[in-house]
Amino acid sequence: MRTDTGQTFHLSDNSPYPFEVESVELVFMLEAEATEVVATLQLRSKEGASQLVLDGEELELMEL
C-alpha cells in the first residue's frame, strides 16, 4: 500500500467486502535471485457483488 498520496482514509469510508474468502493457500519458493509466491484463493461472491479487481504493485501475474 502506498502511503505517499497524502490521502486520509477513515473507517467510516469502508463498506462490507463483496466476496467471502473461503480459503487461502500460500506456497513460497525461495531462491537466491528471487522469491516466487503462489497464492491460491477460493472466493465466493456475495449477492450484488461487483467485479473482482486484483490490484498489486511491482508484481508479475504469471497465471490466472
CHARMM internal coordinates of N, CA and C (Angstrom, degrees):
IC EDIT
DIST 1 N 1 CA 1.4425
DIST 1 CA 1 C 1.5189
ANGL 1 N 1 CA 1 C 108.27
DIST 1 C 2 N 1.2943
ANGL 1 CA 1 C 2 N 116.26
DIHE 1 N 1 CA 1 C 2 N 130.20
DIST 2 N 2 CA 1.4581
ANGL 1 C 2 N 2 CA 120.79
DIHE 1 CA 1 C 2 N 2 CA 177.22
DIST 2 CA 2 C 1.5139
ANGL 2 N 2 CA 2 C 109.21
DIHE 1 C 2 N 2 CA 2 C -77.98
DIST 2 C 3 N 1.3080
ANGL 2 CA 2 C 3 N 115.93
DIHE 2 N 2 CA 2 C 3 N 140.39
DIST 3 N 3 CA 1.4639
ANGL 2 C 3 N 3 CA 120.38
DIHE 2 CA 2 C 3 N 3 CA 176.93
DIST 3 CA 3 C 1.5163
ANGL 3 N 3 CA 3 C 111.63
DIHE 2 C 3 N 3 CA 3 C -117.89
DIST 3 C 4 N 1.3293
ANGL 3 CA 3 C 4 N 117.86
DIHE 3 N 3 CA 3 C 4 N 5.05
DIST 4 N 4 CA 1.4582
ANGL 3 C 4 N 4 CA 121.38
DIHE 3 CA 3 C 4 N 4 CA -176.82
DIST 4 CA 4 C 1.5275
ANGL 4 N 4 CA 4 C 113.34
DIHE 3 C 4 N 4 CA 4 C -89.98
DIST 4 C 5 N 1.3291
ANGL 4 CA 4 C 5 N 118.63
DIHE 4 N 4 CA 4 C 5 N 7.88
DIST 5 N 5 CA 1.4571
ANGL 4 C 5 N 5 CA 121.16
DIHE 4 CA 4 C 5 N 5 CA -176.60
DIST 5 CA 5 C 1.5179
ANGL 5 N 5 CA 5 C 112.75
DIHE 4 C 5 N 5 CA 5 C -81.82
DIST 5 C 6 N 1.3268
ANGL 5 CA 5 C 6 N 118.32
DIHE 5 N 5 CA 5 C 6 N -19.62
DIST 6 N 6 CA 1.4466
ANGL 5 C 6 N 6 CA 120.69
DIHE 5 CA 5 C 6 N 6 CA -178.38
DIST 6 CA 6 C 1.5186
ANGL 6 N 6 CA 6 C 113.12
DIHE 5 C 6 N 6 CA 6 C 74.43
DIST 6 C 7 N 1.3158
ANGL 6 CA 6 C 7 N 117.42
DIHE 6 N 6 CA 6 C 7 N 8.35
DIST 7 N 7 CA 1.4523
ANGL 6 C 7 N 7 CA 122.50
DIHE 6 CA 6 C 7 N 7 CA -178.32
DIST 7 CA 7 C 1.5248
ANGL 7 N 7 CA 7 C 109.56
DIHE 6 C 7 N 7 CA 7 C -88.33
DIST 7 C 8 N 1.3274
ANGL 7 CA 7 C 8 N 116.96
DIHE 7 N 7 CA 7 C 8 N 135.97
DIST 8 N 8 CA 1.4559
ANGL 7 C 8 N 8 CA 121.76
DIHE 7 CA 7 C 8 N 8 CA 178.86
DIST 8 CA 8 C 1.5171
ANGL 8 N 8 CA 8 C 109.43
DIHE 7 C 8 N 8 CA 8 C -96.55
DIST 8 C 9 N 1.3314
ANGL 8 CA 8 C 9 N 116.29
DIHE 8 N 8 CA 8 C 9 N 133.95
DIST 9 N 9 CA 1.4573
ANGL 8 C 9 N 9 CA 122.43
DIHE 8 CA 8 C 9 N 9 CA 177.15
DIST 9 CA 9 C 1.5201
ANGL 9 N 9 CA 9 C 108.64
DIHE 8 C 9 N 9 CA 9 C -113.92
DIST 9 C 10 N 1.3042
ANGL 9 CA 9 C 10 N 116.41
DIHE 9 N 9 CA 9 C 10 N 135.02
DIST 10 N 10 CA 1.4618
ANGL 9 C 10 N 10 CA 121.95
DIHE 9 CA 9 C 10 N 10 CA -179.81
DIST 10 CA 10 C 1.5279
ANGL 10 N 10 CA 10 C 109.36
DIHE 9 C 10 N 10 CA 10 C -115.22
DIST 10 C 11 N 1.3129
ANGL 10 CA 10 C 11 N 115.90
DIHE 10 N 10 CA 10 C 11 N 148.10
DIST 11 N 11 CA 1.4592
ANGL 10 C 11 N 11 CA 120.69
DIHE 10 CA 10 C 11 N 11 CA 178.46
DIST 11 CA 11 C 1.5244
ANGL 11 N 11 CA 11 C 110.89
DIHE 10 C 11 N 11 CA 11 C -56.02
DIST 11 C 12 N 1.3279
ANGL 11 CA 11 C 12 N 117.41
DIHE 11 N 11 CA 11 C 12 N -35.35
DIST 12 N 12 CA 1.4680
ANGL 11 C 12 N 12 CA 120.89
DIHE 11 CA 11 C 12 N 12 CA -179.76
DIST 12 CA 12 C 1.5269
ANGL 12 N 12 CA 12 C 112.33
DIHE 11 C 12 N 12 CA 12 C -68.01
DIST 12 C 13 N 1.3463
ANGL 12 CA 12 C 13 N 118.11
DIHE 12 N 12 CA 12 C 13 N -15.11
DIST 13 N 13 CA 1.4648
ANGL 12 C 13 N 13 CA 121.65
DIHE 12 CA 12 C 13 N 13 CA 177.49
DIST 13 CA 13 C 1.5213
ANGL 13 N 13 CA 13 C 111.84
DIHE 12 C 13 N 13 CA 13 C -76.23
DIST 13 C 14 N 1.3218
ANGL 13 CA 13 C 14 N 117.31
DIHE 13 N 13 CA 13 C 14 N -17.53
DIST 14 N 14 CA 1.4678
ANGL 13 C 14 N 14 CA 121.56
DIHE 13 CA 13 C 14 N 14 CA -176.38
DIST 14 CA 14 C 1.5126
ANGL 14 N 14 CA 14 C 111.77
DIHE 13 C 14 N 14 CA 14 C -76.72
DIST 14 C 15 N 1.3220
ANGL 14 CA 14 C 15 N 114.89
DIHE 14 N 14 CA 14 C 15 N 152.78
DIST 15 N 15 CA 1.4545
ANGL 14 C 15 N 15 CA 121.33
DIHE 14 CA 14 C 15 N 15 CA 173.82
DIST 15 CA 15 C 1.5240
ANGL 15 N 15 CA 15 C 107.64
DIHE 14 C 15 N 15 CA 15 C -128.64
DIST 15 C 16 N 1.3271
ANGL 15 CA 15 C 16 N 118.44
DIHE 15 N 15 CA 15 C 16 N 162.26
DIST 16 N 16 CA 1.4688
ANGL 15 C 16 N 16 CA 119.91
DIHE 15 CA 15 C 16 N 16 CA -179.70
DIST 16 CA 16 C 1.5235
ANGL 16 N 16 CA 16 C 111.36
DIHE 15 C 16 N 16 CA 16 C -58.65
DIST 16 C 17 N 1.3151
ANGL 16 CA 16 C 17 N 116.28
DIHE 16 N 16 CA 16 C 17 N 141.81
DIST 17 N 17 CA 1.4621
ANGL 16 C 17 N 17 CA 121.88
DIHE 16 CA 16 C 17 N 17 CA -179.92
DIST 17 CA 17 C 1.5285
ANGL 17 N 17 CA 17 C 108.78
DIHE 16 C 17 N 17 CA 17 C -65.51
DIST 17 C 18 N 1.3458
ANGL 17 CA 17 C 18 N 118.63
DIHE 17 N 17 CA 17 C 18 N 129.20
DIST 18 N 18 CA 1.4702
ANGL 17 C 18 N 18 CA 120.78
DIHE 17 CA 17 C 18 N 18 CA -174.75
DIST 18 CA 18 C 1.5266
ANGL 18 N 18 CA 18 C 114.30
DIHE 17 C 18 N 18 CA 18 C -78.28
DIST 18 C 19 N 1.3413
ANGL 18 CA 18 C 19 N 117.37
DIHE 18 N 18 CA 18 C 19 N 2.75
DIST 19 N 19 CA 1.4568
ANGL 18 C 19 N 19 CA 120.87
DIHE 18 CA 18 C 19 N 19 CA 179.79
DIST 19 CA 19 C 1.5175
ANGL 19 N 19 CA 19 C 109.56
DIHE 18 C 19 N 19 CA 19 C -131.03
DIST 19 C 20 N 1.3081
ANGL 19 CA 19 C 20 N 116.01
DIHE 19 N 19 CA 19 C 20 N 146.49
DIST 20 N 20 CA 1.4562
ANGL 19 C 20 N 20 CA 121.85
DIHE 19 CA 19 C 20 N 20 CA 174.82
DIST 20 CA 20 C 1.5266
ANGL 20 N 20 CA 20 C 107.70
DIHE 19 C 20 N 20 CA 20 C -98.41
DIST 20 C 21 N 1.3145
ANGL 20 CA 20 C 21 N 116.56
DIHE 20 N 20 CA 20 C 21 N 125.47
DIST 21 N 21 CA 1.4658
ANGL 20 C 21 N 21 CA 121.35
DIHE 20 CA 20 C 21 N 21 CA 179.65
DIST 21 CA 21 C 1.5209
ANGL 21 N 21 CA 21 C 107.18
DIHE 20 C 21 N 21 CA 21 C -87.38
DIST 21 C 22 N 1.3341
ANGL 21 CA 21 C 22 N 116.07
DIHE 21 N 21 CA 21 C 22 N 111.28
DIST 22 N 22 CA 1.4588
ANGL 21 C 22 N 22 CA 120.56
DIHE 21 CA 21 C 22 N 22 CA -177.78
DIST 22 CA 22 C 1.5235
ANGL 22 N 22 CA 22 C 111.98
DIHE 21 C 22 N 22 CA 22 C -85.40
DIST 22 C 23 N 1.3394
ANGL 22 CA 22 C 23 N 117.32
DIHE 22 N 22 CA 22 C 23 N -36.74
DIST 23 N 23 CA 1.4640
ANGL 22 C 23 N 23 CA 119.88
DIHE 22 CA 22 C 23 N 23 CA 178.40
DIST 23 CA 23 C 1.5222
ANGL 23 N 23 CA 23 C 109.68
DIHE 22 C 23 N 23 CA 23 C -161.72
DIST 23 C 24 N 1.3375
ANGL 23 CA 23 C 24 N 114.42
DIHE 23 N 23 CA 23 C 24 N 154.75
DIST 24 N 24 CA 1.4624
ANGL 23 C 24 N 24 CA 122.40
DIHE 23 CA 23 C 24 N 24 CA 176.61
DIST 24 CA 24 C 1.5215
ANGL 24 N 24 CA 24 C 107.11
DIHE 23 C 24 N 24 CA 24 C -136.25
DIST 24 C 25 N 1.3297
ANGL 24 CA 24 C 25 N 116.79
DIHE 24 N 24 CA 24 C 25 N 130.94
DIST 25 N 25 CA 1.4633
ANGL 24 C 25 N 25 CA 122.26
DIHE 24 CA 24 C 25 N 25 CA 175.58
DIST 25 CA 25 C 1.5236
ANGL 25 N 25 CA 25 C 107.40
DIHE 24 C 25 N 25 CA 25 C -127.37
DIST 25 C 26 N 1.3377
ANGL 25 CA 25 C 26 N 116.69
DIHE 25 N 25 CA 25 C 26 N 127.64
DIST 26 N 26 CA 1.4581
ANGL 25 C 26 N 26 CA 122.09
DIHE 25 CA 25 C 26 N 26 CA 178.37
DIST 26 CA 26 C 1.5171
ANGL 26 N 26 CA 26 C 108.99
DIHE 25 C 26 N 26 CA 26 C -119.63
DIST 26 C 27 N 1.3275
ANGL 26 CA 26 C 27 N 116.36
DIHE 26 N 26 CA 26 C 27 N 131.80
DIST 27 N 27 CA 1.4648
ANGL 26 C 27 N 27 CA 122.49
DIHE 26 CA 26 C 27 N 27 CA 176.51
DIST 27 CA 27 C 1.5267
ANGL 27 N 27 CA 27 C 106.29
DIHE 26 C 27 N 27 CA 27 C -124.13
DIST 27 C 28 N 1.3410
ANGL 27 CA 27 C 28 N 116.79
DIHE 27 N 27 CA 27 C 28 N 125.99
DIST 28 N 28 CA 1.4594
ANGL 27 C 28 N 28 CA 122.38
DIHE 27 CA 27 C 28 N 28 CA -178.94
DIST 28 CA 28 C 1.5118
ANGL 28 N 28 CA 28 C 109.65
DIHE 27 C 28 N 28 CA 28 C -108.76
DIST 28 C 29 N 1.3342
ANGL 28 CA 28 C 29 N 116.64
DIHE 28 N 28 CA 28 C 29 N 128.91
DIST 29 N 29 CA 1.4582
ANGL 28 C 29 N 29 CA 122.87
DIHE 28 CA 28 C 29 N 29 CA 174.33
DIST 29 CA 29 C 1.5195
ANGL 29 N 29 CA 29 C 106.86
DIHE 28 C 29 N 29 CA 29 C -114.04
DIST 29 C 30 N 1.3341
ANGL 29 CA 29 C 30 N 116.05
DIHE 29 N 29 CA 29 C 30 N 104.29
DIST 30 N 30 CA 1.4608
ANGL 29 C 30 N 30 CA 122.24
DIHE 29 CA 29 C 30 N 30 CA -173.98
DIST 30 CA 30 C 1.5200
ANGL 30 N 30 CA 30 C 110.24
DIHE 29 C 30 N 30 CA 30 C -94.36
DIST 30 C 31 N 1.3166
ANGL 30 CA 30 C 31 N 115.64
DIHE 30 N 30 CA 30 C 31 N 123.33
DIST 31 N 31 CA 1.4652
ANGL 30 C 31 N 31 CA 122.85
DIHE 30 CA 30 C 31 N 31 CA 176.79
DIST 31 CA 31 C 1.5182
ANGL 31 N 31 CA 31 C 107.56
DIHE 30 C 31 N 31 CA 31 C -128.50
DIST 31 C 32 N 1.3317
ANGL 31 CA 31 C 32 N 116.80
DIHE 31 N 31 CA 31 C 32 N 162.02
DIST 32 N 32 CA 1.4630
ANGL 31 C 32 N 32 CA 120.91
DIHE 31 CA 31 C 32 N 32 CA 179.71
DIST 32 CA 32 C 1.5284
ANGL 32 N 32 CA 32 C 111.92
DIHE 31 C 32 N 32 CA 32 C -63.73
DIST 32 C 33 N 1.3392
ANGL 32 CA 32 C 33 N 117.40
DIHE 32 N 32 CA 32 C 33 N -34.89
DIST 33 N 33 CA 1.4590
ANGL 32 C 33 N 33 CA 121.66
DIHE 32 CA 32 C 33 N 33 CA -176.26
DIST 33 CA 33 C 1.5220
ANGL 33 N 33 CA 33 C 113.14
DIHE 32 C 33 N 33 CA 33 C -88.33
DIST 33 C 34 N 1.3137
ANGL 33 CA 33 C 34 N 117.47
DIHE 33 N 33 CA 33 C 34 N -28.14
DIST 34 N 34 CA 1.4608
ANGL 33 C 34 N 34 CA 120.17
DIHE 33 CA 33 C 34 N 34 CA -174.60
DIST 34 CA 34 C 1.5209
ANGL 34 N 34 CA 34 C 110.08
DIHE 33 C 34 N 34 CA 34 C -162.85
DIST 34 C 35 N 1.3141
ANGL 34 CA 34 C 35 N 115.04
DIHE 34 N 34 CA 34 C 35 N 162.16
DIST 35 N 35 CA 1.4557
ANGL 34 C 35 N 35 CA 121.49
DIHE 34 CA 34 C 35 N 35 CA 173.54
DIST 35 CA 35 C 1.5187
ANGL 35 N 35 CA 35 C 107.73
DIHE 34 C 35 N 35 CA 35 C -119.96
DIST 35 C 36 N 1.3031
ANGL 35 CA 35 C 36 N 116.53
DIHE 35 N 35 CA 35 C 36 N 130.25
DIST 36 N 36 CA 1.4646
ANGL 35 C 36 N 36 CA 121.49
DIHE 35 CA 35 C 36 N 36 CA 176.77
DIST 36 CA 36 C 1.5178
ANGL 36 N 36 CA 36 C 107.85
DIHE 35 C 36 N 36 CA 36 C -110.06
DIST 36 C 37 N 1.3265
ANGL 36 CA 36 C 37 N 115.81
DIHE 36 N 36 CA 36 C 37 N 132.76
DIST 37 N 37 CA 1.4553
ANGL 36 C 37 N 37 CA 121.53
DIHE 36 CA 36 C 37 N 37 CA 179.57
DIST 37 CA 37 C 1.5232
ANGL 37 N 37 CA 37 C 107.98
DIHE 36 C 37 N 37 CA 37 C -120.29
DIST 37 C 38 N 1.3118
ANGL 37 CA 37 C 38 N 115.60
DIHE 37 N 37 CA 37 C 38 N 126.29
DIST 38 N 38 CA 1.4597
ANGL 37 C 38 N 38 CA 120.96
DIHE 37 CA 37 C 38 N 38 CA 174.42
DIST 38 CA 38 C 1.5227
ANGL 38 N 38 CA 38 C 106.72
DIHE 37 C 38 N 38 CA 38 C -104.21
DIST 38 C 39 N 1.3270
ANGL 38 CA 38 C 39 N 115.96
DIHE 38 N 38 CA 38 C 39 N 118.99
DIST 39 N 39 CA 1.4611
ANGL 38 C 39 N 39 CA 121.73
DIHE 38 CA 38 C 39 N 39 CA -179.83
DIST 39 CA 39 C 1.5259
ANGL 39 N 39 CA 39 C 108.25
DIHE 38 C 39 N 39 CA 39 C -113.20
DIST 39 C 40 N 1.3135
ANGL 39 CA 39 C 40 N 115.87
DIHE 39 N 39 CA 39 C 40 N 122.91
DIST 40 N 40 CA 1.4533
ANGL 39 C 40 N 40 CA 121.16
DIHE 39 CA 39 C 40 N 40 CA 177.29
DIST 40 CA 40 C 1.5276
ANGL 40 N 40 CA 40 C 107.74
DIHE 39 C 40 N 40 CA 40 C -115.84
DIST 40 C 41 N 1.3202
ANGL 40 CA 40 C 41 N 115.95
DIHE 40 N 40 CA 40 C 41 N 119.54
DIST 41 N 41 CA 1.4564
ANGL 40 C 41 N 41 CA 121.27
DIHE 40 CA 40 C 41 N 41 CA -179.14
DIST 41 CA 41 C 1.5141
ANGL 41 N 41 CA 41 C 109.56
DIHE 40 C 41 N 41 CA 41 C -120.06
DIST 41 C 42 N 1.3042
ANGL 41 CA 41 C 42 N 116.06
DIHE 41 N 41 CA 41 C 42 N 140.63
DIST 42 N 42 CA 1.4550
ANGL 41 C 42 N 42 CA 121.10
DIHE 41 CA 41 C 42 N 42 CA 171.42
DIST 42 CA 42 C 1.5249
ANGL 42 N 42 CA 42 C 106.44
DIHE 41 C 42 N 42 CA 42 C -113.72
DIST 42 C 43 N 1.3363
ANGL 42 CA 42 C 43 N 114.72
DIHE 42 N 42 CA 42 C 43 N 116.82
DIST 43 N 43 CA 1.4544
ANGL 42 C 43 N 43 CA 121.75
DIHE 42 CA 42 C 43 N 43 CA -177.73
DIST 43 CA 43 C 1.5151
ANGL 43 N 43 CA 43 C 109.95
DIHE 42 C 43 N 43 CA 43 C -118.93
DIST 43 C 44 N 1.3011
ANGL 43 CA 43 C 44 N 115.22
DIHE 43 N 43 CA 43 C 44 N 149.48
DIST 44 N 44 CA 1.4691
ANGL 43 C 44 N 44 CA 120.90
DIHE 43 CA 43 C 44 N 44 CA 174.55
DIST 44 CA 44 C 1.5240
ANGL 44 N 44 CA 44 C 106.80
DIHE 43 C 44 N 44 CA 44 C -126.05
DIST 44 C 45 N 1.3212
ANGL 44 CA 44 C 45 N 116.62
DIHE 44 N 44 CA 44 C 45 N 127.09
DIST 45 N 45 CA 1.4674
ANGL 44 C 45 N 45 CA 119.17
DIHE 44 CA 44 C 45 N 45 CA -179.59
DIST 45 CA 45 C 1.5271
ANGL 45 N 45 CA 45 C 109.95
DIHE 44 C 45 N 45 CA 45 C -76.58
DIST 45 C 46 N 1.3107
ANGL 45 CA 45 C 46 N 113.65
DIHE 45 N 45 CA 45 C 46 N 138.70
DIST 46 N 46 CA 1.4588
ANGL 45 C 46 N 46 CA 119.78
DIHE 45 CA 45 C 46 N 46 CA 176.11
DIST 46 CA 46 C 1.5187
ANGL 46 N 46 CA 46 C 108.47
DIHE 45 C 46 N 46 CA 46 C -84.19
DIST 46 C 47 N 1.3057
ANGL 46 CA 46 C 47 N 117.24
DIHE 46 N 46 CA 46 C 47 N 163.02
DIST 47 N 47 CA 1.4614
ANGL 46 C 47 N 47 CA 121.48
DIHE 46 CA 46 C 47 N 47 CA -179.01
DIST 47 CA 47 C 1.5238
ANGL 47 N 47 CA 47 C 110.07
DIHE 46 C 47 N 47 CA 47 C -57.58
DIST 47 C 48 N 1.3082
ANGL 47 CA 47 C 48 N 115.90
DIHE 47 N 47 CA 47 C 48 N 129.96
DIST 48 N 48 CA 1.4554
ANGL 47 C 48 N 48 CA 121.58
DIHE 47 CA 47 C 48 N 48 CA 179.09
DIST 48 CA 48 C 1.5136
ANGL 48 N 48 CA 48 C 113.99
DIHE 47 C 48 N 48 CA 48 C 80.63
DIST 48 C 49 N 1.3388
ANGL 48 CA 48 C 49 N 117.43
DIHE 48 N 48 CA 48 C 49 N 13.40
DIST 49 N 49 CA 1.4588
ANGL 48 C 49 N 49 CA 120.96
DIHE 48 CA 48 C 49 N 49 CA -177.89
DIST 49 CA 49 C 1.5207
ANGL 49 N 49 CA 49 C 111.01
DIHE 48 C 49 N 49 CA 49 C -68.48
DIST 49 C 50 N 1.3185
ANGL 49 CA 49 C 50 N 115.29
DIHE 49 N 49 CA 49 C 50 N 144.23
DIST 50 N 50 CA 1.4523
ANGL 49 C 50 N 50 CA 120.62
DIHE 49 CA 49 C 50 N 50 CA 175.52
DIST 50 CA 50 C 1.5249
ANGL 50 N 50 CA 50 C 109.23
DIHE 49 C 50 N 50 CA 50 C -84.09
DIST 50 C 51 N 1.3088
ANGL 50 CA 50 C 51 N 115.85
DIHE 50 N 50 CA 50 C 51 N -176.35
DIST 51 N 51 CA 1.4592
ANGL 50 C 51 N 51 CA 121.48
DIHE 50 CA 50 C 51 N 51 CA -179.70
DIST 51 CA 51 C 1.5277
ANGL 51 N 51 CA 51 C 109.75
DIHE 50 C 51 N 51 CA 51 C -68.50
DIST 51 C 52 N 1.3248
ANGL 51 CA 51 C 52 N 116.99
DIHE 51 N 51 CA 51 C 52 N 139.60
DIST 52 N 52 CA 1.4543
ANGL 51 C 52 N 52 CA 122.76
DIHE 51 CA 51 C 52 N 52 CA 177.51
DIST 52 CA 52 C 1.5258
ANGL 52 N 52 CA 52 C 109.33
DIHE 51 C 52 N 52 CA 52 C -73.61
DIST 52 C 53 N 1.3304
ANGL 52 CA 52 C 53 N 116.72
DIHE 52 N 52 CA 52 C 53 N 130.80
DIST 53 N 53 CA 1.4652
ANGL 52 C 53 N 53 CA 122.25
DIHE 52 CA 52 C 53 N 53 CA 178.40
DIST 53 CA 53 C 1.5189
ANGL 53 N 53 CA 53 C 107.99
DIHE 52 C 53 N 53 CA 53 C -119.59
DIST 53 C 54 N 1.3337
ANGL 53 CA 53 C 54 N 116.80
DIHE 53 N 53 CA 53 C 54 N 124.33
DIST 54 N 54 CA 1.4603
ANGL 53 C 54 N 54 CA 122.07
DIHE 53 CA 53 C 54 N 54 CA 175.09
DIST 54 CA 54 C 1.5214
ANGL 54 N 54 CA 54 C 107.19
DIHE 53 C 54 N 54 CA 54 C -96.12
DIST 54 C 55 N 1.3169
ANGL 54 CA 54 C 55 N 116.98
DIHE 54 N 54 CA 54 C 55 N 123.99
DIST 55 N 55 CA 1.4564
ANGL 54 C 55 N 55 CA 121.05
DIHE 54 CA 54 C 55 N 55 CA -173.52
DIST 55 CA 55 C 1.5216
ANGL 55 N 55 CA 55 C 108.94
DIHE 54 C 55 N 55 CA 55 C -132.44
DIST 55 C 56 N 1.3149
ANGL 55 CA 55 C 56 N 116.88
DIHE 55 N 55 CA 55 C 56 N 118.41
DIST 56 N 56 CA 1.4602
ANGL 55 C 56 N 56 CA 121.06
DIHE 55 CA 55 C 56 N 56 CA 179.48
DIST 56 CA 56 C 1.5074
ANGL 56 N 56 CA 56 C 110.53
DIHE 55 C 56 N 56 CA 56 C -142.65
DIST 56 C 57 N 1.3140
ANGL 56 CA 56 C 57 N 115.98
DIHE 56 N 56 CA 56 C 57 N 164.53
DIST 57 N 57 CA 1.4529
ANGL 56 C 57 N 57 CA 121.67
DIHE 56 CA 56 C 57 N 57 CA 179.73
DIST 57 CA 57 C 1.5154
ANGL 57 N 57 CA 57 C 109.12
DIHE 56 C 57 N 57 CA 57 C -119.23
DIST 57 C 58 N 1.3297
ANGL 57 CA 57 C 58 N 115.51
DIHE 57 N 57 CA 57 C 58 N 135.64
DIST 58 N 58 CA 1.4609
ANGL 57 C 58 N 58 CA 122.55
DIHE 57 CA 57 C 58 N 58 CA 178.36
DIST 58 CA 58 C 1.5313
ANGL 58 N 58 CA 58 C 111.89
DIHE 57 C 58 N 58 CA 58 C 55.24
DIST 58 C 59 N 1.3325
ANGL 58 CA 58 C 59 N 116.10
DIHE 58 N 58 CA 58 C 59 N 40.12
DIST 59 N 59 CA 1.4500
ANGL 58 C 59 N 59 CA 122.20
DIHE 58 CA 58 C 59 N 59 CA 178.27
DIST 59 CA 59 C 1.5225
ANGL 59 N 59 CA 59 C 109.37
DIHE 58 C 59 N 59 CA 59 C -118.82
DIST 59 C 60 N 1.3024
ANGL 59 CA 59 C 60 N 116.49
DIHE 59 N 59 CA 59 C 60 N 151.97
DIST 60 N 60 CA 1.4555
ANGL 59 C 60 N 60 CA 121.59
DIHE 59 CA 59 C 60 N 60 CA 175.29
DIST 60 CA 60 C 1.5234
ANGL 60 N 60 CA 60 C 107.69
DIHE 59 C 60 N 60 CA 60 C -117.20
DIST 60 C 61 N 1.3349
ANGL 60 CA 60 C 61 N 116.48
DIHE 60 N 60 CA 60 C 61 N 115.93
DIST 61 N 61 CA 1.4507
ANGL 60 C 61 N 61 CA 121.67
DIHE 60 CA 60 C 61 N 61 CA 177.05
DIST 61 CA 61 C 1.5236
ANGL 61 N 61 CA 61 C 107.81
DIHE 60 C 61 N 61 CA 61 C -76.78
DIST 61 C 62 N 1.3207
ANGL 61 CA 61 C 62 N 116.60
DIHE 61 N 61 CA 61 C 62 N 117.85
DIST 62 N 62 CA 1.4619
ANGL 61 C 62 N 62 CA 120.78
DIHE 61 CA 61 C 62 N 62 CA -176.24
DIST 62 CA 62 C 1.5263
ANGL 62 N 62 CA 62 C 111.28
DIHE 61 C 62 N 62 CA 62 C -97.47
DIST 62 C 63 N 1.3197
ANGL 62 CA 62 C 63 N 117.54
DIHE 62 N 62 CA 62 C 63 N -25.69
DIST 63 N 63 CA 1.4513
ANGL 62 C 63 N 63 CA 120.87
DIHE 62 CA 62 C 63 N 63 CA -177.91
DIST 63 CA 63 C 1.5181
ANGL 63 N 63 CA 63 C 109.05
DIHE 62 C 63 N 63 CA 63 C -164.13
DIST 63 C 64 N 1.3260
ANGL 63 CA 63 C 64 N 116.21
DIHE 63 N 63 CA 63 C 64 N 146.85
DIST 64 N 64 CA 1.4611
ANGL 63 C 64 N 64 CA 121.30
DIHE 63 CA 63 C 64 N 64 CA 176.78
DIST 64 CA 64 C 1.5058
ANGL 64 N 64 CA 64 C 108.25
DIHE 63 C 64 N 64 CA 64 C -135.94
END
COOR INIT
IC SEED 1 N 1 CA 1 C
IC BUILD
